[in-house]
Amino acid sequence: MRPDRIAVRPLEPDDVAWASDALAVELGGRLQARRSELIDVLEDQGLVAWLAGRRVGLLTHRPDGPARIELSALLAVDRGRGVGTALVAELVRGAGAAGIRAIRVTTTNDNLTALAFYQRRGFRLAELRAGAVDASRRTIKPTIGEVAANGLPIRDELELALPL
Ligand SMILES: CC(C)(COP(=O)(O)OP(=O)(O)OC[C@H]1O[C@@H](n2cnc3c(N)ncnc32)[C@H](O)[C@@H]1OP(=O)(O)O)[C@@H](O)C(=O)NCCC(=O)NCCS
């Protein structure tokens, strides 16, 4: 029997309750701190991944200057099954078709999985903001943890870029 295919569809109002819960579990909530600013990623445009009739992943994105977009959140509920890859592939496809020249994403020093994931998909490190997470914790989002589940201190922002 063939495995179910992952389908990627635009984020719709019906998806928001699920997306808000998933963001709370995976990424500390829909309010994301990066670039010294707190944003509600569910006010951004988004994509939802579906597998076997279930929502299994979310990607949100926003304009980021001329011909650039920022990937503002990405999560997969089911890991290692191609959900993240399918979401990024659809973002890249849509962005390319819209004349976008680059996609940027911010992650944090502790998130080794995300750092590997993005680099394997062609993103390159573009900027290090040392101490940026510590600053956000002090100023705009006190609920950011001090230590990640893998034991690493959460301190710095790393921005990656994918030229299209
Ligand atoms: C980062 C994240 C989104 C990746 O999502 P994912 O769905 O697990 O990613 P994929 O399954 O597409 O790829 C992960 C690995 O699984 C492998 N894989 C993909 N499909 C597979 C399949 N059908 N069978 C076996 N392995 C598979 C891929 O080869 C990939 O390995 P690689 O990176 O060495 O190429 C996910 O780890 C996550 O949600 N993390 C928590 C939230 C987070 O940190 N988000 C990023 C914030 S910036």
The ligand as an SDF file (V2000), in Angstrom:
LIG
                    3D

 48 50  0  0  0  0  0  0  0  0999 V2000
   12.6340   21.6740   12.1650 C   0  0  0  0  0  0  0  0  0  0  0  0
   11.3890   20.8330   11.8860 C   0  0  0  0  0  0  0  0  0  0  0  0
   10.2700   21.7430   11.4100 C   0  0  0  0  0  0  0  0  0  0  0  0
   11.6990   19.8180   10.7820 C   0  0  0  0  0  0  0  0  0  0  0  0
   10.4680   19.1790   10.4360 O   0  0  0  0  0  0  0  0  0  0  0  0
   10.3750   17.6350    9.9850 P   0  0  0  0  0  0  0  0  0  0  0  0
    9.0240   17.4310    9.4510 O   0  0  0  0  0  0  0  0  0  0  0  0
   10.8420   16.7240   11.0480 O   0  0  0  0  0  0  0  0  0  0  0  0
   11.4020   17.6380    8.7760 O   0  0  0  0  0  0  0  0  0  0  0  0
   11.5130   16.5270    7.6390 P   0  0  0  0  0  0  0  0  0  0  0  0
   10.8530   15.2640    8.0770 O   0  0  0  0  0  0  0  0  0  0  0  0
   11.0810   17.1100    6.3590 O   0  0  0  0  0  0  0  0  0  0  0  0
   13.0690   16.3590    7.5940 O   0  0  0  0  0  0  0  0  0  0  0  0
   13.7590   15.8780    8.7500 C   0  0  0  0  0  0  0  0  0  0  0  0
   14.5600   14.6450    8.3870 C   0  0  0  0  0  0  0  0  0  0  0  0
   13.6990   13.5540    8.1830 O   0  0  0  0  0  0  0  0  0  0  0  0
   14.0580   12.8690    6.9810 C   0  0  0  0  0  0  0  0  0  0  0  0
   12.8590   12.4100    6.3060 N   0  0  0  0  0  0  0  0  0  0  0  0
   12.0000   13.1500    5.5980 C   0  0  0  0  0  0  0  0  0  0  0  0
   11.0070   12.3820    5.1180 N   0  0  0  0  0  0  0  0  0  0  0  0
   11.2430   11.1370    5.5410 C   0  0  0  0  0  0  0  0  0  0  0  0
   10.5630    9.9000    5.4000 C   0  0  0  0  0  0  0  0  0  0  0  0
    9.4310    9.8090    4.7020 N   0  0  0  0  0  0  0  0  0  0  0  0
   11.0880    8.8370    6.0150 N   0  0  0  0  0  0  0  0  0  0  0  0
   12.2370    8.9220    6.7170 C   0  0  0  0  0  0  0  0  0  0  0  0
   12.9190   10.0690    6.9010 N   0  0  0  0  0  0  0  0  0  0  0  0
   12.4310   11.1490    6.3170 C   0  0  0  0  0  0  0  0  0  0  0  0
   14.6990   13.8890    6.1140 C   0  0  0  0  0  0  0  0  0  0  0  0
   15.6550   13.2700    5.2800 O   0  0  0  0  0  0  0  0  0  0  0  0
   15.2970   14.8460    7.0840 C   0  0  0  0  0  0  0  0  0  0  0  0
   16.6360   14.6220    7.3220 O   0  0  0  0  0  0  0  0  0  0  0  0
   17.7280   15.6250    6.7310 P   0  0  0  0  0  0  0  0  0  0  0  0
   17.4670   16.9960    7.3600 O   0  0  0  0  0  0  0  0  0  0  0  0
   18.9850   15.0160    7.1610 O   0  0  0  0  0  0  0  0  0  0  0  0
   17.5130   15.6740    5.2580 O   0  0  0  0  0  0  0  0  0  0  0  0
   10.9450   20.0370   13.1520 C   0  0  0  0  0  0  0  0  0  0  0  0
   12.0650   19.4050   13.7090 O   0  0  0  0  0  0  0  0  0  0  0  0
   10.2520   20.8630   14.2270 C   0  0  0  0  0  0  0  0  0  0  0  0
    9.0440   21.0700   14.1840 O   0  0  0  0  0  0  0  0  0  0  0  0
   11.0090   21.3540   15.2460 N   0  0  0  0  0  0  0  0  0  0  0  0
   10.4120   22.0900   16.3650 C   0  0  0  0  0  0  0  0  0  0  0  0
   10.0470   23.4880   15.9850 C   0  0  0  0  0  0  0  0  0  0  0  0
   11.2660   24.2240   15.4590 C   0  0  0  0  0  0  0  0  0  0  0  0
   12.3320   24.1970   16.0360 O   0  0  0  0  0  0  0  0  0  0  0  0
   11.0680   24.9370   14.3270 N   0  0  0  0  0  0  0  0  0  0  0  0
   12.0920   25.7360   13.7180 C   0  0  0  0  0  0  0  0  0  0  0  0
   12.1400   27.0540   14.3770 C   0  0  0  0  0  0  0  0  0  0  0  0
   13.1650   28.1710   13.4770 S   0  0  0  0  0  0  0  0  0  0  0  0
  1  2  1  0
  2  3  1  0
  2  4  1  0
  2 36  1  0
  4  5  1  0
  5  6  1  0
  6  7  2  0
  6  8  1  0
  6  9  1  0
  9 10  1  0
 10 11  2  0
 10 12  1  0
 10 13  1  0
 13 14  1  0
 14 15  1  0
 15 16  1  0
 15 30  1  0
 16 17  1  0
 17 18  1  0
 17 28  1  0
 18 19  1  0
 18 27  1  0
 19 20  2  0
 20 21  1  0
 21 22  1  0
 21 27  2  0
 22 23  1  0
 22 24  2  0
 24 25  1  0
 25 26  2  0
 26 27  1  0
 28 29  1  0
 28 30  1  0
 30 31  1  0
 31 32  1  0
 32 33  2  0
 32 34  1  0
 32 35  1  0
 36 37  1  0
 36 38  1  0
 38 39  2  0
 38 40  1  0
 40 41  1  0
 41 42  1  0
 42 43  1  0
 43 44  2  0
 43 45  1  0
 45 46  1  0
 46 47  1  0
 47 48  1  0
M  END
$$$$
